[in-house]
Amino acid sequence: MSTSHDYNINLDVRYNALELIDIPTIVAGCTEKWFNQTLTKVNESVVRIGIVEGEFHWHKHDDDDEFFFVLQGKLFIDLEDDRTIELEPNQGVTIPKGVMHRPRAPKKTVMLMMETSGIQPTGD
């Protein structure tokens, strides 16, 4: 997959166990259109925040499922079979490994993603 897209993807774990994670403060400080930050590690998985507007590229993860949960805004996840999943606040979905997908947000959207710590967010 191409990595020339204009995304800010941070794979470093920002918060250790027992540290408070304040989502509104993170959102208020974000000025980018596509920001992704690993918040914390839970066993062999990570929780990431995405603050996004616009389209991500089509991609898939060969070995890993990916869970999306919308906190604010609206997220569309286009699937390779021409279906689109629409997520409103407090809704989530798991995209199974191997499924080609493209997340997109028509306006600023805040979401959490849960996935294995070794996943490549831009796809395999």
KOLMARMAR-746382 format. One record per residue (C-alpha): x, y, z; residue in three letters. Coordinates in steps of 0.1 Angstrom, whole numbers, plus 5000, padded with zeros to 4 digits. Layout:
<sites>
X: X&Y: Y&Z: Z&aa: ALA
...
</sites>
This chain:
<sites>
X: 5000&Y: 5000&Z: 5000&aa: MET
X: 5011&Y: 5035&Z: 4994&aa: SER
X: 5022&Y: 5056&Z: 5024&aa: THR
X: 5023&Y: 5089&Z: 5006&aa: SER
X: 4989&Y: 5100&Z: 5020&aa: HIS
X: 4985&Y: 5130&Z: 5043&aa: ASP
X: 4979&Y: 5112&Z: 5076&aa: TYR
X: 4994&Y: 5117&Z: 5110&aa: ASN
X: 4996&Y: 5082&Z: 5124&aa: ILE
X: 5014&Y: 5079&Z: 5158&aa: ASN
X: 5021&Y: 5043&Z: 5169&aa: LEU
X: 5038&Y: 5052&Z: 5202&aa: ASP
X: 5018&Y: 5044&Z: 5233&aa: VAL
X: 5010&Y: 5078&Z: 5248&aa: ARG
X: 4995&Y: 5066&Z: 5281&aa: TYR
X: 5007&Y: 5039&Z: 5305&aa: ASN
X: 4984&Y: 5018&Z: 5327&aa: ALA
X: 4968&Y: 5038&Z: 5355&aa: LEU
X: 4973&Y: 5071&Z: 5336&aa: GLU
X: 4941&Y: 5092&Z: 5329&aa: LEU
X: 4932&Y: 5095&Z: 5293&aa: ILE
X: 4912&Y: 5127&Z: 5286&aa: ASP
X: 4896&Y: 5124&Z: 5252&aa: ILE
X: 4880&Y: 5159&Z: 5251&aa: PRO
X: 4915&Y: 5175&Z: 5257&aa: THR
X: 4930&Y: 5154&Z: 5230&aa: ILE
X: 4903&Y: 5163&Z: 5205&aa: VAL
X: 4905&Y: 5200&Z: 5214&aa: ALA
X: 4942&Y: 5200&Z: 5207&aa: GLY
X: 4939&Y: 5184&Z: 5173&aa: CYS
X: 4941&Y: 5206&Z: 5142&aa: THR
X: 4948&Y: 5180&Z: 5116&aa: GLU
X: 4923&Y: 5164&Z: 5092&aa: LYS
X: 4935&Y: 5128&Z: 5097&aa: TRP
X: 4951&Y: 5121&Z: 5131&aa: PHE
X: 4956&Y: 5087&Z: 5147&aa: ASN
X: 4973&Y: 5082&Z: 5181&aa: GLN
X: 4978&Y: 5050&Z: 5201&aa: THR
X: 4964&Y: 5058&Z: 5235&aa: LEU
X: 4973&Y: 5027&Z: 5255&aa: THR
X: 4982&Y: 4990&Z: 5253&aa: LYS
X: 4959&Y: 4963&Z: 5267&aa: VAL
X: 4977&Y: 4930&Z: 5268&aa: ASN
X: 4986&Y: 4924&Z: 5231&aa: GLU
X: 4962&Y: 4949&Z: 5217&aa: SER
X: 4961&Y: 4987&Z: 5215&aa: VAL
X: 4934&Y: 5014&Z: 5218&aa: VAL
X: 4938&Y: 5042&Z: 5193&aa: ARG
X: 4920&Y: 5075&Z: 5189&aa: ILE
X: 4912&Y: 5087&Z: 5154&aa: GLY
X: 4902&Y: 5123&Z: 5148&aa: ILE
X: 4894&Y: 5124&Z: 5111&aa: VAL
X: 4877&Y: 5142&Z: 5083&aa: GLU
X: 4879&Y: 5131&Z: 5047&aa: GLY
X: 4888&Y: 5097&Z: 5032&aa: GLU
X: 4914&Y: 5071&Z: 5041&aa: PHE
X: 4926&Y: 5049&Z: 5013&aa: HIS
X: 4913&Y: 5014&Z: 5005&aa: TRP
X: 4933&Y: 4988&Z: 5024&aa: HIS
X: 4930&Y: 4955&Z: 5043&aa: LYS
X: 4947&Y: 4937&Z: 5072&aa: HIS
X: 4957&Y: 4902&Z: 5063&aa: ASP
X: 4961&Y: 4889&Z: 5098&aa: ASP
X: 4942&Y: 4912&Z: 5121&aa: ASP
X: 4906&Y: 4922&Z: 5128&aa: ASP
X: 4899&Y: 4959&Z: 5135&aa: GLU
X: 4872&Y: 4974&Z: 5157&aa: PHE
X: 4859&Y: 5010&Z: 5152&aa: PHE
X: 4837&Y: 5028&Z: 5177&aa: PHE
X: 4824&Y: 5063&Z: 5170&aa: VAL
X: 4824&Y: 5089&Z: 5199&aa: LEU
X: 4814&Y: 5119&Z: 5179&aa: GLN
X: 4805&Y: 5127&Z: 5142&aa: GLY
X: 4797&Y: 5100&Z: 5116&aa: LYS
X: 4819&Y: 5074&Z: 5101&aa: LEU
X: 4813&Y: 5055&Z: 5069&aa: PHE
X: 4832&Y: 5023&Z: 5062&aa: ILE
X: 4830&Y: 5013&Z: 5025&aa: ASP
X: 4835&Y: 4976&Z: 5019&aa: LEU
X: 4848&Y: 4958&Z: 4988&aa: GLU
X: 4814&Y: 4943&Z: 4980&aa: ASP
X: 4799&Y: 4978&Z: 4975&aa: ASP
X: 4783&Y: 4979&Z: 5010&aa: ARG
X: 4788&Y: 5008&Z: 5033&aa: THR
X: 4785&Y: 5006&Z: 5071&aa: ILE
X: 4774&Y: 5039&Z: 5087&aa: GLU
X: 4784&Y: 5045&Z: 5123&aa: LEU
X: 4768&Y: 5072&Z: 5145&aa: GLU
X: 4780&Y: 5081&Z: 5180&aa: PRO
X: 4781&Y: 5051&Z: 5204&aa: ASN
X: 4780&Y: 5026&Z: 5175&aa: GLN
X: 4808&Y: 5002&Z: 5165&aa: GLY
X: 4817&Y: 4975&Z: 5141&aa: VAL
X: 4845&Y: 4949&Z: 5137&aa: THR
X: 4860&Y: 4946&Z: 5102&aa: ILE
X: 4873&Y: 4911&Z: 5099&aa: PRO
X: 4909&Y: 4904&Z: 5087&aa: LYS
X: 4913&Y: 4902&Z: 5050&aa: GLY
X: 4883&Y: 4925&Z: 5042&aa: VAL
X: 4892&Y: 4955&Z: 5019&aa: MET
X: 4877&Y: 4986&Z: 5034&aa: HIS
X: 4879&Y: 5024&Z: 5033&aa: ARG
X: 4869&Y: 5046&Z: 5063&aa: PRO
X: 4857&Y: 5081&Z: 5055&aa: ARG
X: 4841&Y: 5109&Z: 5075&aa: ALA
X: 4822&Y: 5137&Z: 5058&aa: PRO
X: 4828&Y: 5160&Z: 5088&aa: LYS
X: 4851&Y: 5159&Z: 5119&aa: LYS
X: 4846&Y: 5125&Z: 5135&aa: THR
X: 4862&Y: 5111&Z: 5167&aa: VAL
X: 4865&Y: 5073&Z: 5170&aa: MET
X: 4883&Y: 5047&Z: 5190&aa: LEU
X: 4899&Y: 5017&Z: 5173&aa: MET
X: 4909&Y: 4985&Z: 5190&aa: MET
X: 4934&Y: 4962&Z: 5172&aa: GLU
X: 4965&Y: 4941&Z: 5178&aa: THR
X: 4996&Y: 4961&Z: 5186&aa: SER
X: 5014&Y: 4948&Z: 5155&aa: GLY
X: 4988&Y: 4959&Z: 5130&aa: ILE
X: 4999&Y: 4984&Z: 5102&aa: GLN
X: 4971&Y: 5011&Z: 5103&aa: PRO
X: 4977&Y: 5018&Z: 5066&aa: THR
X: 4971&Y: 4982&Z: 5056&aa: GLY
X: 4992&Y: 4951&Z: 5046&aa: ASP
</sites>
